[in-house]
Amino acid sequence: MSLARDDATGRGAYLCTLELVREMGWSPNELTVVIQGCGNGVYHIVKSLEKVGRKIVAISDSKGGFYSTTGFHIDSLW
């Protein structure tokens, strides 16, 4: 079993997100984040995005969702 298995998918998605922001020429400080899904991979990408200052304003899954203009921390939802 890989030591990084727990967060590998989320970390990969996080790195792809950073590259997309760079490629599109978007200003990272002006971006907010909306998340679809609440699995293990999502948890790890959101934790990484929070660490670099991205504001999470919405998250949803098949059972419903949350939205906040001021944002929230992922650990308050898990």
PDB file of N, CA, C and O in Angstrom:
ATOM      1  N   MET A   1       0.840  -1.184   0.000  1.00  0.00           N
ATOM      2  CA  MET A   1       0.000   0.000   0.000  1.00  0.00           C
ATOM      3  C   MET A   1       0.884   1.248   0.000  1.00  0.00           C
ATOM      4  O   MET A   1       1.873   1.312   0.731  1.00  0.00           O
ATOM      5  N   SER A   2       0.535   2.215  -0.803  1.00  0.00           N
ATOM      6  CA  SER A   2       1.288   3.460  -0.904  1.00  0.00           C
ATOM      7  C   SER A   2       0.999   4.372   0.282  1.00  0.00           C
ATOM      8  O   SER A   2      -0.144   4.475   0.727  1.00  0.00           O
ATOM      9  N   LEU A   3       2.021   5.024   0.785  1.00  0.00           N
ATOM     10  CA  LEU A   3       1.832   5.970   1.890  1.00  0.00           C
ATOM     11  C   LEU A   3       1.023   7.187   1.467  1.00  0.00           C
ATOM     12  O   LEU A   3       0.372   7.814   2.303  1.00  0.00           O
ATOM     13  N   ALA A   4       1.053   7.530   0.191  1.00  0.00           N
ATOM     14  CA  ALA A   4       0.338   8.716  -0.291  1.00  0.00           C
ATOM     15  C   ALA A   4      -1.047   8.367  -0.825  1.00  0.00           C
ATOM     16  O   ALA A   4      -1.750   9.255  -1.308  1.00  0.00           O
ATOM     17  N   ARG A   5      -1.453   7.125  -0.753  1.00  0.00           N
ATOM     18  CA  ARG A   5      -2.712   6.685  -1.346  1.00  0.00           C
ATOM     19  C   ARG A   5      -3.906   7.492  -0.841  1.00  0.00           C
ATOM     20  O   ARG A   5      -4.809   7.801  -1.617  1.00  0.00           O
ATOM     21  N   ASP A   6      -3.924   7.830   0.420  1.00  0.00           N
ATOM     22  CA  ASP A   6      -5.066   8.514   1.018  1.00  0.00           C
ATOM     23  C   ASP A   6      -5.372   9.849   0.355  1.00  0.00           C
ATOM     24  O   ASP A   6      -6.540  10.207   0.204  1.00  0.00           O
ATOM     25  N   ASP A   7      -4.350  10.586  -0.040  1.00  0.00           N
ATOM     26  CA  ASP A   7      -4.590  11.922  -0.590  1.00  0.00           C
ATOM     27  C   ASP A   7      -4.116  12.088  -2.036  1.00  0.00           C
ATOM     28  O   ASP A   7      -4.127  13.204  -2.555  1.00  0.00           O
ATOM     29  N   ALA A   8      -3.703  11.014  -2.689  1.00  0.00           N
ATOM     30  CA  ALA A   8      -3.115  11.122  -4.030  1.00  0.00           C
ATOM     31  C   ALA A   8      -4.074  11.731  -5.058  1.00  0.00           C
ATOM     32  O   ALA A   8      -3.671  12.603  -5.827  1.00  0.00           O
ATOM     33  N   THR A   9      -5.314  11.295  -5.085  1.00  0.00           N
ATOM     34  CA  THR A   9      -6.266  11.821  -6.072  1.00  0.00           C
ATOM     35  C   THR A   9      -6.513  13.307  -5.861  1.00  0.00           C
ATOM     36  O   THR A   9      -6.504  14.087  -6.813  1.00  0.00           O
ATOM     37  N   GLY A  10      -6.732  13.694  -4.613  1.00  0.00           N
ATOM     38  CA  GLY A  10      -6.954  15.101  -4.315  1.00  0.00           C
ATOM     39  C   GLY A  10      -5.747  15.959  -4.632  1.00  0.00           C
ATOM     40  O   GLY A  10      -5.888  17.072  -5.139  1.00  0.00           O
ATOM     41  N   ARG A  11      -4.553  15.446  -4.335  1.00  0.00           N
ATOM     42  CA  ARG A  11      -3.332  16.196  -4.623  1.00  0.00           C
ATOM     43  C   ARG A  11      -3.153  16.378  -6.127  1.00  0.00           C
ATOM     44  O   ARG A  11      -2.753  17.449  -6.582  1.00  0.00           O
ATOM     45  N   GLY A  12      -3.448  15.335  -6.897  1.00  0.00           N
ATOM     46  CA  GLY A  12      -3.356  15.438  -8.354  1.00  0.00           C
ATOM     47  C   GLY A  12      -4.339  16.449  -8.915  1.00  0.00           C
ATOM     48  O   GLY A  12      -3.992  17.240  -9.792  1.00  0.00           O
ATOM     49  N   ALA A  13      -5.558  16.425  -8.412  1.00  0.00           N
ATOM     50  CA  ALA A  13      -6.564  17.392  -8.863  1.00  0.00           C
ATOM     51  C   ALA A  13      -6.179  18.811  -8.470  1.00  0.00           C
ATOM     52  O   ALA A  13      -6.414  19.755  -9.225  1.00  0.00           O
ATOM     53  N   TYR A  14      -5.588  18.962  -7.292  1.00  0.00           N
ATOM     54  CA  TYR A  14      -5.110  20.266  -6.836  1.00  0.00           C
ATOM     55  C   TYR A  14      -4.038  20.807  -7.783  1.00  0.00           C
ATOM     56  O   TYR A  14      -4.087  21.972  -8.177  1.00  0.00           O
ATOM     57  N   LEU A  15      -3.073  19.966  -8.146  1.00  0.00           N
ATOM     58  CA  LEU A  15      -2.007  20.398  -9.056  1.00  0.00           C
ATOM     59  C   LEU A  15      -2.562  20.743 -10.431  1.00  0.00           C
ATOM     60  O   LEU A  15      -2.096  21.691 -11.063  1.00  0.00           O
ATOM     61  N   CYS A  16      -3.547  19.991 -10.903  1.00  0.00           N
ATOM     62  CA  CYS A  16      -4.198  20.313 -12.186  1.00  0.00           C
ATOM     63  C   CYS A  16      -4.927  21.654 -12.100  1.00  0.00           C
ATOM     64  O   CYS A  16      -4.925  22.433 -13.054  1.00  0.00           O
ATOM     65  N   THR A  17      -5.544  21.911 -10.962  1.00  0.00           N
ATOM     66  CA  THR A  17      -6.247  23.187 -10.767  1.00  0.00           C
ATOM     67  C   THR A  17      -5.268  24.354 -10.809  1.00  0.00           C
ATOM     68  O   THR A  17      -5.538  25.370 -11.450  1.00  0.00           O
ATOM     69  N   LEU A  18      -4.142  24.214 -10.135  1.00  0.00           N
ATOM     70  CA  LEU A  18      -3.129  25.277 -10.164  1.00  0.00           C
ATOM     71  C   LEU A  18      -2.642  25.528 -11.588  1.00  0.00           C
ATOM     72  O   LEU A  18      -2.448  26.677 -11.985  1.00  0.00           O
ATOM     73  N   GLU A  19      -2.447  24.465 -12.352  1.00  0.00           N
ATOM     74  CA  GLU A  19      -1.991  24.604 -13.733  1.00  0.00           C
ATOM     75  C   GLU A  19      -3.058  25.264 -14.599  1.00  0.00           C
ATOM     76  O   GLU A  19      -2.730  26.092 -15.449  1.00  0.00           O
ATOM     77  N   LEU A  20      -4.326  24.914 -14.401  1.00  0.00           N
ATOM     78  CA  LEU A  20      -5.422  25.548 -15.148  1.00  0.00           C
ATOM     79  C   LEU A  20      -5.452  27.048 -14.884  1.00  0.00           C
ATOM     80  O   LEU A  20      -5.582  27.841 -15.816  1.00  0.00           O
ATOM     81  N   VAL A  21      -5.334  27.436 -13.630  1.00  0.00           N
ATOM     82  CA  VAL A  21      -5.328  28.854 -13.265  1.00  0.00           C
ATOM     83  C   VAL A  21      -4.180  29.573 -13.970  1.00  0.00           C
ATOM     84  O   VAL A  21      -4.356  30.669 -14.502  1.00  0.00           O
ATOM     85  N   ARG A  22      -3.002  28.946 -13.968  1.00  0.00           N
ATOM     86  CA  ARG A  22      -1.838  29.542 -14.627  1.00  0.00           C
ATOM     87  C   ARG A  22      -2.060  29.646 -16.143  1.00  0.00           C
ATOM     88  O   ARG A  22      -1.813  30.698 -16.734  1.00  0.00           O
ATOM     89  N   GLU A  23      -2.519  28.577 -16.760  1.00  0.00           N
ATOM     90  CA  GLU A  23      -2.736  28.551 -18.216  1.00  0.00           C
ATOM     91  C   GLU A  23      -3.768  29.585 -18.668  1.00  0.00           C
ATOM     92  O   GLU A  23      -3.611  30.208 -19.718  1.00  0.00           O
ATOM     93  N   MET A  24      -4.811  29.762 -17.878  1.00  0.00           N
ATOM     94  CA  MET A  24      -5.881  30.696 -18.234  1.00  0.00           C
ATOM     95  C   MET A  24      -5.511  32.147 -17.925  1.00  0.00           C
ATOM     96  O   MET A  24      -6.189  33.074 -18.369  1.00  0.00           O
ATOM     97  N   GLY A  25      -4.440  32.340 -17.166  1.00  0.00           N
ATOM     98  CA  GLY A  25      -4.028  33.691 -16.811  1.00  0.00           C
ATOM     99  C   GLY A  25      -4.923  34.333 -15.766  1.00  0.00           C
ATOM    100  O   GLY A  25      -4.975  35.558 -15.657  1.00  0.00           O
ATOM    101  N   TRP A  26      -5.624  33.517 -15.002  1.00  0.00           N
ATOM    102  CA  TRP A  26      -6.506  34.032 -13.957  1.00  0.00           C
ATOM    103  C   TRP A  26      -5.692  34.488 -12.756  1.00  0.00           C
ATOM    104  O   TRP A  26      -4.623  33.943 -12.480  1.00  0.00           O
ATOM    105  N   SER A  27      -6.193  35.477 -12.052  1.00  0.00           N
ATOM    106  CA  SER A  27      -5.553  35.946 -10.828  1.00  0.00           C
ATOM    107  C   SER A  27      -6.013  35.059  -9.669  1.00  0.00           C
ATOM    108  O   SER A  27      -7.186  35.104  -9.300  1.00  0.00           O
ATOM    109  N   PRO A  28      -5.130  34.267  -9.096  1.00  0.00           N
ATOM    110  CA  PRO A  28      -5.531  33.352  -8.020  1.00  0.00           C
ATOM    111  C   PRO A  28      -6.214  34.032  -6.846  1.00  0.00           C
ATOM    112  O   PRO A  28      -7.081  33.436  -6.206  1.00  0.00           O
ATOM    113  N   ASN A  29      -5.838  35.268  -6.552  1.00  0.00           N
ATOM    114  CA  ASN A  29      -6.415  35.966  -5.403  1.00  0.00           C
ATOM    115  C   ASN A  29      -7.857  36.396  -5.627  1.00  0.00           C
ATOM    116  O   ASN A  29      -8.543  36.755  -4.671  1.00  0.00           O
ATOM    117  N   GLU A  30      -8.331  36.369  -6.868  1.00  0.00           N
ATOM    118  CA  GLU A  30      -9.701  36.777  -7.169  1.00  0.00           C
ATOM    119  C   GLU A  30     -10.649  35.587  -7.332  1.00  0.00           C
ATOM    120  O   GLU A  30     -11.847  35.780  -7.540  1.00  0.00           O
ATOM    121  N   LEU A  31     -10.134  34.372  -7.242  1.00  0.00           N
ATOM    122  CA  LEU A  31     -10.940  33.184  -7.476  1.00  0.00           C
ATOM    123  C   LEU A  31     -11.612  32.682  -6.206  1.00  0.00           C
ATOM    124  O   LEU A  31     -11.058  32.771  -5.111  1.00  0.00           O
ATOM    125  N   THR A  32     -12.827  32.149  -6.382  1.00  0.00           N
ATOM    126  CA  THR A  32     -13.496  31.403  -5.327  1.00  0.00           C
ATOM    127  C   THR A  32     -13.717  29.987  -5.847  1.00  0.00           C
ATOM    128  O   THR A  32     -13.613  29.738  -7.048  1.00  0.00           O
ATOM    129  N   VAL A  33     -14.018  29.076  -4.951  1.00  0.00           N
ATOM    130  CA  VAL A  33     -14.108  27.664  -5.302  1.00  0.00           C
ATOM    131  C   VAL A  33     -15.504  27.127  -5.012  1.00  0.00           C
ATOM    132  O   VAL A  33     -16.093  27.395  -3.964  1.00  0.00           O
ATOM    133  N   VAL A  34     -16.017  26.357  -5.978  1.00  0.00           N
ATOM    134  CA  VAL A  34     -17.273  25.621  -5.827  1.00  0.00           C
ATOM    135  C   VAL A  34     -16.932  24.155  -6.044  1.00  0.00           C
ATOM    136  O   VAL A  34     -16.263  23.810  -7.019  1.00  0.00           O
ATOM    137  N   ILE A  35     -17.383  23.295  -5.148  1.00  0.00           N
ATOM    138  CA  ILE A  35     -17.043  21.878  -5.183  1.00  0.00           C
ATOM    139  C   ILE A  35     -18.294  21.040  -5.406  1.00  0.00           C
ATOM    140  O   ILE A  35     -19.320  21.269  -4.766  1.00  0.00           O
ATOM    141  N   GLN A  36     -18.210  20.064  -6.318  1.00  0.00           N
ATOM    142  CA  GLN A  36     -19.274  19.079  -6.513  1.00  0.00           C
ATOM    143  C   GLN A  36     -18.739  17.731  -6.053  1.00  0.00           C
ATOM    144  O   GLN A  36     -17.761  17.223  -6.601  1.00  0.00           O
ATOM    145  N   GLY A  37     -19.372  17.164  -5.062  1.00  0.00           N
ATOM    146  CA  GLY A  37     -18.960  15.869  -4.528  1.00  0.00           C
ATOM    147  C   GLY A  37     -18.346  16.033  -3.154  1.00  0.00           C
ATOM    148  O   GLY A  37     -17.805  17.090  -2.829  1.00  0.00           O
ATOM    149  N   CYS A  38     -18.428  14.994  -2.352  1.00  0.00           N
ATOM    150  CA  CYS A  38     -17.927  15.085  -0.975  1.00  0.00           C
ATOM    151  C   CYS A  38     -17.125  13.857  -0.577  1.00  0.00           C
ATOM    152  O   CYS A  38     -17.149  13.458   0.587  1.00  0.00           O
ATOM    153  N   GLY A  39     -16.426  13.260  -1.509  1.00  0.00           N
ATOM    154  CA  GLY A  39     -15.635  12.071  -1.197  1.00  0.00           C
ATOM    155  C   GLY A  39     -14.249  12.401  -0.687  1.00  0.00           C
ATOM    156  O   GLY A  39     -13.911  13.564  -0.465  1.00  0.00           O
ATOM    157  N   ASN A  40     -13.454  11.368  -0.504  1.00  0.00           N
ATOM    158  CA  ASN A  40     -12.104  11.494   0.016  1.00  0.00           C
ATOM    159  C   ASN A  40     -11.227  12.383  -0.871  1.00  0.00           C
ATOM    160  O   ASN A  40     -10.481  13.222  -0.366  1.00  0.00           O
ATOM    161  N   GLY A  41     -11.315  12.200  -2.186  1.00  0.00           N
ATOM    162  CA  GLY A  41     -10.514  13.014  -3.095  1.00  0.00           C
ATOM    163  C   GLY A  41     -10.843  14.488  -2.983  1.00  0.00           C
ATOM    164  O   GLY A  41      -9.949  15.334  -2.978  1.00  0.00           O
ATOM    165  N   VAL A  42     -12.124  14.793  -2.894  1.00  0.00           N
ATOM    166  CA  VAL A  42     -12.566  16.187  -2.762  1.00  0.00           C
ATOM    167  C   VAL A  42     -12.033  16.792  -1.471  1.00  0.00           C
ATOM    168  O   VAL A  42     -11.551  17.925  -1.466  1.00  0.00           O
ATOM    169  N   TYR A  43     -12.116  16.054  -0.395  1.00  0.00           N
ATOM    170  CA  TYR A  43     -11.627  16.565   0.886  1.00  0.00           C
ATOM    171  C   TYR A  43     -10.178  17.023   0.761  1.00  0.00           C
ATOM    172  O   TYR A  43      -9.826  18.101   1.239  1.00  0.00           O
ATOM    173  N   HIS A  44      -9.349  16.224   0.131  1.00  0.00           N
ATOM    174  CA  HIS A  44      -7.922  16.554   0.049  1.00  0.00           C
ATOM    175  C   HIS A  44      -7.636  17.708  -0.921  1.00  0.00           C
ATOM    176  O   HIS A  44      -6.734  18.506  -0.666  1.00  0.00           O
ATOM    177  N   ILE A  45      -8.372  17.811  -2.005  1.00  0.00           N
ATOM    178  CA  ILE A  45      -8.154  18.962  -2.892  1.00  0.00           C
ATOM    179  C   ILE A  45      -8.578  20.251  -2.186  1.00  0.00           C
ATOM    180  O   ILE A  45      -7.888  21.266  -2.280  1.00  0.00           O
ATOM    181  N   VAL A  46      -9.700  20.212  -1.487  1.00  0.00           N
ATOM    182  CA  VAL A  46     -10.171  21.417  -0.789  1.00  0.00           C
ATOM    183  C   VAL A  46      -9.211  21.822   0.320  1.00  0.00           C
ATOM    184  O   VAL A  46      -8.939  23.009   0.495  1.00  0.00           O
ATOM    185  N   LYS A  47      -8.692  20.850   1.076  1.00  0.00           N
ATOM    186  CA  LYS A  47      -7.710  21.181   2.116  1.00  0.00           C
ATOM    187  C   LYS A  47      -6.490  21.866   1.500  1.00  0.00           C
ATOM    188  O   LYS A  47      -5.968  22.828   2.064  1.00  0.00           O
ATOM    189  N   SER A  48      -6.040  21.382   0.360  1.00  0.00           N
ATOM    190  CA  SER A  48      -4.883  21.997  -0.312  1.00  0.00           C
ATOM    191  C   SER A  48      -5.218  23.387  -0.804  1.00  0.00           C
ATOM    192  O   SER A  48      -4.401  24.298  -0.670  1.00  0.00           O
ATOM    193  N   LEU A  49      -6.400  23.575  -1.370  1.00  0.00           N
ATOM    194  CA  LEU A  49      -6.801  24.902  -1.840  1.00  0.00           C
ATOM    195  C   LEU A  49      -6.940  25.883  -0.676  1.00  0.00           C
ATOM    196  O   LEU A  49      -6.564  27.049  -0.795  1.00  0.00           O
ATOM    197  N   GLU A  50      -7.472  25.416   0.432  1.00  0.00           N
ATOM    198  CA  GLU A  50      -7.575  26.280   1.620  1.00  0.00           C
ATOM    199  C   GLU A  50      -6.204  26.725   2.100  1.00  0.00           C
ATOM    200  O   GLU A  50      -6.029  27.876   2.497  1.00  0.00           O
ATOM    201  N   LYS A  51      -5.233  25.826   2.066  1.00  0.00           N
ATOM    202  CA  LYS A  51      -3.886  26.152   2.544  1.00  0.00           C
ATOM    203  C   LYS A  51      -3.237  27.278   1.750  1.00  0.00           C
ATOM    204  O   LYS A  51      -2.399  28.005   2.283  1.00  0.00           O
ATOM    205  N   VAL A  52      -3.617  27.434   0.468  1.00  0.00           N
ATOM    206  CA  VAL A  52      -3.048  28.513  -0.344  1.00  0.00           C
ATOM    207  C   VAL A  52      -3.997  29.706  -0.432  1.00  0.00           C
ATOM    208  O   VAL A  52      -3.815  30.586  -1.273  1.00  0.00           O
ATOM    209  N   GLY A  53      -5.011  29.735   0.438  1.00  0.00           N
ATOM    210  CA  GLY A  53      -5.848  30.919   0.564  1.00  0.00           C
ATOM    211  C   GLY A  53      -7.063  31.002  -0.328  1.00  0.00           C
ATOM    212  O   GLY A  53      -7.680  32.063  -0.416  1.00  0.00           O
ATOM    213  N   ARG A  54      -7.432  29.916  -0.997  1.00  0.00           N
ATOM    214  CA  ARG A  54      -8.637  29.964  -1.825  1.00  0.00           C
ATOM    215  C   ARG A  54      -9.869  29.879  -0.933  1.00  0.00           C
ATOM    216  O   ARG A  54      -9.884  29.134   0.046  1.00  0.00           O
ATOM    217  N   LYS A  55     -10.891  30.638  -1.272  1.00  0.00           N
ATOM    218  CA  LYS A  55     -12.124  30.669  -0.492  1.00  0.00           C
ATOM    219  C   LYS A  55     -13.120  29.672  -1.082  1.00  0.00           C
ATOM    220  O   LYS A  55     -13.458  29.751  -2.263  1.00  0.00           O
ATOM    221  N   ILE A  56     -13.585  28.739  -0.262  1.00  0.00           N
ATOM    222  CA  ILE A  56     -14.569  27.743  -0.662  1.00  0.00           C
ATOM    223  C   ILE A  56     -15.949  28.339  -0.385  1.00  0.00           C
ATOM    224  O   ILE A  56     -16.311  28.543   0.773  1.00  0.00           O
ATOM    225  N   VAL A  57     -16.728  28.621  -1.445  1.00  0.00           N
ATOM    226  CA  VAL A  57     -18.025  29.269  -1.255  1.00  0.00           C
ATOM    227  C   VAL A  57     -19.206  28.323  -1.400  1.00  0.00           C
ATOM    228  O   VAL A  57     -20.308  28.650  -0.959  1.00  0.00           O
ATOM    229  N   ALA A  58     -19.002  27.148  -2.014  1.00  0.00           N
ATOM    230  CA  ALA A  58     -20.119  26.216  -2.171  1.00  0.00           C
ATOM    231  C   ALA A  58     -19.601  24.791  -2.296  1.00  0.00           C
ATOM    232  O   ALA A  58     -18.526  24.543  -2.843  1.00  0.00           O
ATOM    233  N   ILE A  59     -20.388  23.870  -1.779  1.00  0.00           N
ATOM    234  CA  ILE A  59     -20.099  22.441  -1.928  1.00  0.00           C
ATOM    235  C   ILE A  59     -21.420  21.702  -1.967  1.00  0.00           C
ATOM    236  O   ILE A  59     -22.348  22.027  -1.226  1.00  0.00           O
ATOM    237  N   SER A  60     -21.501  20.705  -2.838  1.00  0.00           N
ATOM    238  CA  SER A  60     -22.735  19.937  -2.931  1.00  0.00           C
ATOM    239  C   SER A  60     -22.439  18.493  -3.307  1.00  0.00           C
ATOM    240  O   SER A  60     -21.365  18.167  -3.814  1.00  0.00           O
ATOM    241  N   ASP A  61     -23.423  17.640  -3.044  1.00  0.00           N
ATOM    242  CA  ASP A  61     -23.380  16.256  -3.504  1.00  0.00           C
ATOM    243  C   ASP A  61     -24.806  15.855  -3.862  1.00  0.00           C
ATOM    244  O   ASP A  61     -25.671  16.721  -3.994  1.00  0.00           O
ATOM    245  N   SER A  62     -25.064  14.578  -4.020  1.00  0.00           N
ATOM    246  CA  SER A  62     -26.388  14.124  -4.458  1.00  0.00           C
ATOM    247  C   SER A  62     -27.482  14.373  -3.428  1.00  0.00           C
ATOM    248  O   SER A  62     -28.666  14.270  -3.748  1.00  0.00           O
ATOM    249  N   LYS A  63     -27.102  14.697  -2.199  1.00  0.00           N
ATOM    250  CA  LYS A  63     -28.089  14.905  -1.138  1.00  0.00           C
ATOM    251  C   LYS A  63     -28.385  16.368  -0.838  1.00  0.00           C
ATOM    252  O   LYS A  63     -29.282  16.662  -0.047  1.00  0.00           O
ATOM    253  N   GLY A  64     -27.652  17.290  -1.451  1.00  0.00           N
ATOM    254  CA  GLY A  64     -27.871  18.706  -1.191  1.00  0.00           C
ATOM    255  C   GLY A  64     -26.574  19.472  -1.208  1.00  0.00           C
ATOM    256  O   GLY A  64     -25.549  18.965  -1.664  1.00  0.00           O
ATOM    257  N   GLY A  65     -26.616  20.707  -0.706  1.00  0.00           N
ATOM    258  CA  GLY A  65     -25.406  21.503  -0.743  1.00  0.00           C
ATOM    259  C   GLY A  65     -25.446  22.674   0.217  1.00  0.00           C
ATOM    260  O   GLY A  65     -26.458  22.949   0.861  1.00  0.00           O
ATOM    261  N   PHE A  66     -24.317  23.352   0.293  1.00  0.00           N
ATOM    262  CA  PHE A  66     -24.149  24.536   1.130  1.00  0.00           C
ATOM    263  C   PHE A  66     -23.550  25.645   0.276  1.00  0.00           C
ATOM    264  O   PHE A  66     -22.737  25.387  -0.610  1.00  0.00           O
ATOM    265  N   TYR A  67     -23.960  26.882   0.551  1.00  0.00           N
ATOM    266  CA  TYR A  67     -23.406  28.051  -0.125  1.00  0.00           C
ATOM    267  C   TYR A  67     -23.231  29.159   0.897  1.00  0.00           C
ATOM    268  O   TYR A  67     -24.103  29.390   1.735  1.00  0.00           O
ATOM    269  N   SER A  68     -22.103  29.837   0.822  1.00  0.00           N
ATOM    270  CA  SER A  68     -21.841  30.959   1.719  1.00  0.00           C
ATOM    271  C   SER A  68     -20.970  31.977   0.987  1.00  0.00           C
ATOM    272  O   SER A  68     -19.878  31.641   0.529  1.00  0.00           O
ATOM    273  N   THR A  69     -21.436  33.196   0.874  1.00  0.00           N
ATOM    274  CA  THR A  69     -20.636  34.226   0.206  1.00  0.00           C
ATOM    275  C   THR A  69     -19.347  34.525   0.958  1.00  0.00           C
ATOM    276  O   THR A  69     -18.361  34.954   0.360  1.00  0.00           O
ATOM    277  N   THR A  70     -19.354  34.300   2.259  1.00  0.00           N
ATOM    278  CA  THR A  70     -18.154  34.543   3.051  1.00  0.00           C
ATOM    279  C   THR A  70     -17.218  33.339   3.067  1.00  0.00           C
ATOM    280  O   THR A  70     -16.082  33.440   3.530  1.00  0.00           O
ATOM    281  N   GLY A  71     -17.689  32.206   2.564  1.00  0.00           N
ATOM    282  CA  GLY A  71     -16.867  31.002   2.509  1.00  0.00           C
ATOM    283  C   GLY A  71     -16.913  30.226   3.811  1.00  0.00           C
ATOM    284  O   GLY A  71     -17.431  30.704   4.820  1.00  0.00           O
ATOM    285  N   PHE A  72     -16.367  29.031   3.773  1.00  0.00           N
ATOM    286  CA  PHE A  72     -16.284  28.204   4.963  1.00  0.00           C
ATOM    287  C   PHE A  72     -15.122  27.227   4.834  1.00  0.00           C
ATOM    288  O   PHE A  72     -14.586  27.022   3.744  1.00  0.00           O
ATOM    289  N   HIS A  73     -14.744  26.633   5.948  1.00  0.00           N
ATOM    290  CA  HIS A  73     -13.663  25.659   5.974  1.00  0.00           C
ATOM    291  C   HIS A  73     -14.242  24.263   5.851  1.00  0.00           C
ATOM    292  O   HIS A  73     -15.270  23.950   6.451  1.00  0.00           O
ATOM    293  N   ILE A  74     -13.586  23.438   5.081  1.00  0.00           N
ATOM    294  CA  ILE A  74     -14.081  22.098   4.792  1.00  0.00           C
ATOM    295  C   ILE A  74     -14.288  21.278   6.064  1.00  0.00           C
ATOM    296  O   ILE A  74     -15.220  20.477   6.135  1.00  0.00           O
ATOM    297  N   ASP A  75     -13.430  21.468   7.070  1.00  0.00           N
ATOM    298  CA  ASP A  75     -13.571  20.670   8.296  1.00  0.00           C
ATOM    299  C   ASP A  75     -14.862  20.989   9.040  1.00  0.00           C
ATOM    300  O   ASP A  75     -15.312  20.178   9.849  1.00  0.00           O
ATOM    301  N   SER A  76     -15.468  22.143   8.791  1.00  0.00           N
ATOM    302  CA  SER A  76     -16.737  22.453   9.441  1.00  0.00           C
ATOM    303  C   SER A  76     -17.892  21.663   8.824  1.00  0.00           C
ATOM    304  O   SER A  76     -18.982  21.613   9.395  1.00  0.00           O
ATOM    305  N   LEU A  77     -17.661  21.048   7.664  1.00  0.00           N
ATOM    306  CA  LEU A  77     -18.714  20.294   6.984  1.00  0.00           C
ATOM    307  C   LEU A  77     -18.553  18.788   7.125  1.00  0.00           C
ATOM    308  O   LEU A  77     -19.516  18.046   6.927  1.00  0.00           O
ATOM    309  N   TRP A  78     -17.369  18.329   7.461  1.00  0.00           N
ATOM    310  CA  TRP A  78     -17.130  16.883   7.539  1.00  0.00           C
ATOM    311  C   TRP A  78     -17.435  16.363   8.896  1.00  0.00           C
ATOM    312  O   TRP A  78     -17.292  15.166   9.146  1.00  0.00           O
TER     313      TRP A  78
END
